[in-house]
Amino acid sequence: MCILGSSGSGKTTLLDAMSGRLRRTGTFLGEVYVNGQELRRDQFQDCFSYVLQSDTLLSSLTVRETLRYTALLAIRRGSPGFFRKKVEAVMAELSLSHVADRLIGNYNLGGISIGERRRVSIAAQLLQDPMDLTSVDTQSKEREIETYKRVQMIESAYKKSAICHKTLENIERTKHLKTLPMVPFKTKDSPGVFSKLGVLLRRVTRNLVRNKLAVIMRLLQNLIMGLFLLFFVLRVQNNVLKGAIQDRVGLLYQFVGATPYTGMLNAVNLFPVLRAVSDQESQDGLYEKWQMLLAYVLHVLPFSVVATMIFSSVCYWTLGLYPEVARFGYFSAALLAPHLIGEFLTLVLLGMVQNPNIVNSVVALLCIAGVLIGSGFLRNIQEMPIPFKIISYFTFQKYCSEILVVNEFYGLNFTCGSANVSVTTNPMCAFTQGIQFIEQTCPGATSRFTMNFLVLYSFIPALVILGIVVFKIRDHLISR
């Protein structure tokens, strides 16, 4: 059967209705029978599938890997041999065996051809064991009128034909049979939540690892930012007149401000493709959108830890910050959190806003505002207007800055030029100990050191939970 019609005539809407994608809206008229048995509306998705116009696939996976992960998400039980045979059979049926180990690629960087990508999308639907498989295609504007006229002629001729009358009689006769064939529903024994999460995590990680440039940038972009600071400052000193305090404050300001931004760049670059894949596969019932989000969050953690350690190991000791291993550990842990928070905040916004460029701008503005209000580096928080002082408690930069200030300045003793220089001759010599600067910048921060760590890291699960809620809402809105 072929469904033809001009743009906007309802071809896709009809297929959405038949495949159960119109879950919450739409007025349905008529009946749907399969093997003489009437289907309820909630059974449509379990019986029909169709391939969308656009092929949304992960470019760094091979054809075989793409189909195997789809099978693992759709079917609970089966040995490795079972999944391998199922995938091989589908590839053979759609003439994909010769490209089984080639990367999907994309339209800019090569890979398999457009026709082969189309067949991979069809194979992914077949692996879900649908009863029927339909494909949507579009027509050029120039041929729409001609096509419409031909469709009318075909429709009129078919309604008058003996085949049409015989088909309608067979349908009516089938309805009244005492013994009806079974309805070939899709496989209902799908994997559990944790099994699907494990499959998604493996798929996301493998897709990223194959992208060498993305891995290099994720691991080294913090370090690249740190190298600029390293060459600019070279090494901090303890002489107040030579910028001992100013250099340290400037470094901490840059650390707090830059690490969330690098996390945001990762999410903006990598997650939109995964979001598009989850939008499509979740409508097919393979999993829910929030599961893809959580898989991405889990795959982020080890890369972020390694990236932060590389950055901290080079910058901390080369710049000559407080020479103590424990302090280095606190420093690294304090910078890991904002890096993750920047990325997870971006994920939350990507669940609400479709355009990654808008999300980029919003996160950048939020990070800048957070540093200005929460860090206390540009203006003492105690001297801010009350509304800004209240807002500062909701910024992660406040807690991160206090941790870094205490970690670096506590226990430091400063010199101030020659021994004869006094506060009277140079007001900068008022600070001879780091604790004095701490008490002036963030009073009581030394006693809040552990609490600040707990509050700072509480932003991470809070954003993950918020992201799950946002993607559940997204699922509700996208499924029409």
C-alpha positions, 0 to 999 in steps of 0.5 A: 500500500502507498499513501500519497498526498500533498504537503500538509494533507496529513500523511505523517499524522495518519502514520502517527495515529496508526503507530500509536505516536498520537498518545494524548491528543487527536480525535479518532474516528473509525476502527482498526482491525488486525487479523479480524481483531479490533485493536484498542488505541493503546495497542497501536504502538505495540503492533505498528512501526514506521521509519521517519523521514530523517535518519537519526543515528549515532555517527561513530557506531558501526552498522552492526553495533547500531542494530545490536544496541537496538536489539538489546534495548528491545528484547530482554532475554537472549544469548549473545548468539541469539542477538548476533543471529537476529542482527545478521538476519536483518542485515542480510534481508536489507543488503547491509552485510557488506557494510556491517563494520563500517561507521555510520558517519554523517553527511559531512564526514563520509560513512555509509551512503544515504540509501544505506542509512535509510536501510539501517533505520528500517532494520532498526524498526524490524528488530522491534518485531513490528507487524507492519512497516511503513516509510514516509517520503516527501514529494517535490513541490513541482509534482504535488498537483500532478500527484494529487490528480493521479491519486484521485483517479486511482482512488476513483478507479479502485473504489469501482473495481471488483478487487475493492469490493472483494477486499471489503467483503473479506474484512467483514467476513473475517470479523465474524469468524469464531477462531481468529489468528493471533495479533502479531504484537511486538516483543513485550518482554523488554529489558528492565530499567537498569538493563536499558540504562546499561545498554545506553551507557555502553552505546553513548561511551563507545560513540564518544570514544570513537570521536577522537577530537571530542575525547581530546577536547574533553580531557584537555580544554581545561588544561588549555585554559590553565596554560594561558594563566600559567604563562601569564602569571608564571608563579605566585609570590608571597610579597604583597607589593609584587602581587601576592594577593592580587595574583592569587585572587585573579587565578581563583576568579578565573578557575571558578569562572572558566570550569563551568563554561568548559563543561557547558561546551561539552554538553552543547557539542555532544548532547543534542545528537543524543537528544534527537536519538532519544526523541525518536527511540522513546516514541518507539517505546525502546526507553524513556528520554530521561534514561538517555539523559542519565546514561550521558550523566554517568558517562561524563563522570570519569572523563570529568575527573580525569580532565580535572586531575590533568588540569590541576596537576599541571597548574597547581604545582607549576603556579606554586600554590600552597605546597601541600598534597591535601590542599591539592586534593581539595583544590581538585575536588573544588574545581571538579564540582563547577565543571560538572555543574556547568555541564549538567545545567546545560543538559537541563536547559537542553531539555527545555530549549531546542536551539543549542546556541541559545542554551550556550548564551543562557548558561554563559550569562548565568555563570558570569552572573554567578561569579559576579554575585557569588564569588565575592572577588569583585565586591565583598558579599557583605557590602552588596545590597540585600537582594543580591546577598540573598541570591548569592546563597543560590549560586554554586560559585559562592561555596566554591570560592570560599573553599578555594580562598580558605584552601589557598590563603589559610596558613600563608604568611606574606612579606611586604617588600623590605623589613622597614615597610609599614602599614603607614607607608604602604596600606597594602602591607595591612595583610601579613597573613592569609587568615586576615584576607579570609576574614575580610573577604568571606568572614567565617569561611574557615569554619564552613569549609566542610559545609561548603563542600557538602552544599557545593556537591549537592548542586550536582544531584539536584541538577540531575533530578531536575533534568530527569523531571524536565525530560519527563515533561519533554516526553509528555509535550513531544508525544502528541 
